[in-house]
């Protein structure tokens, strides 16, 4: 019974990442998400996962693996979108300097 409660809680807290992932993918923007936030949250999730493994709590292990995957996906989107945004900004700056010259 306790494991089911833990799994239900984990499903609810882990599924909250779906809207953020979808929004980031659709808008191609993660500018409002900081790297510090992702790193600190990721470290916390890894610690919870470790605690779940050590205490042999299946609910903690399963939900923290799922959350780790969601955070990793968001970090990958952020890396890609930040990189393409920097390229686009550099290209705009080059065009503007050519027009000014």
N, C-alpha and C positions, 0 to 999 in steps of 0.2 A: 504493500500500500504506500509506504514512504517513497519507494522508487518511482511509482506512478506519479506521485505528487511532484517529485523532483523533475521528472521528465516533462510533465505539463508546464511547470514553471520555466524549464529550459526551452521548450518549444515557443512559449510566448515571448521570452526575452530574446531568443535567437531570431525569431521571425520578424522582429522589429527592424532588422537590417535590410529586409527585402525592399521596402519603399525607398530607402536611401540609395541602395544599389541601382534600382530602376531609374530613379531620378538622375543620378550621376551619369548613367549610361545614356539616357535619352537627351539630356542637356549637354552632354560632353563637357561637363564642368564639375570640378571638385575643389574649386578655389576657396570655398567656404569651409573646407575640412583641413585642419592643420596636420602636419607630419608629427608634431609633438603629441597631439591627441591620439593619433593612430598608434604611435609607439608605446605610449603609456597604457592605453587600453589593451593593446596586444600583449604587453608584458603581464598585465593583470590577468588576462585570459590564460596565458601560458602557466602562470602560477596556480590558478584555479584548476587547470587541467592536471598539473602535477599533483596537487592536493587530492584530486579525484582518483588518480592512479594509485597514489600511496594509500589512500583510505579505501580503495576498491569500491568506489561509488560509481556505478554504471551511468547514472543520470548525469553526474558532473562530467564524466569523461565524454559521453556522447554529445551533450549540449555544448561543451567547450571546444570540442573538435569542430562542430558545425559553426560556432561563432568564430573560431580561428580562420576557417575557410572564408567566411563572409568578410572578415576584416582584411584578409590577404587579397581577396578580390577587389575590395575597395581601394587598397593600397596600390594594386596594379593599375586600376582605372586612374587613380590620382597621378601616378608616375607617367602614364601615357598622355593624359590630358594636359598636365602641367608642361610636359615636354613639347607637345604640339602647340600649345599656347605660346610658349617662349619663341618657338620658330616663327609663328605667325606675327608676333609682335616685332621680331627682328626684321622680318620682311617688310612690314609696314614702315618701320623706321628707315630702312634703306630706300624705299620708294619716296618717302617724304624728304629725305636728304637730297635725292636726285632732283626732285621738283624745286627745291629751294636753291639749288646750285645754278 
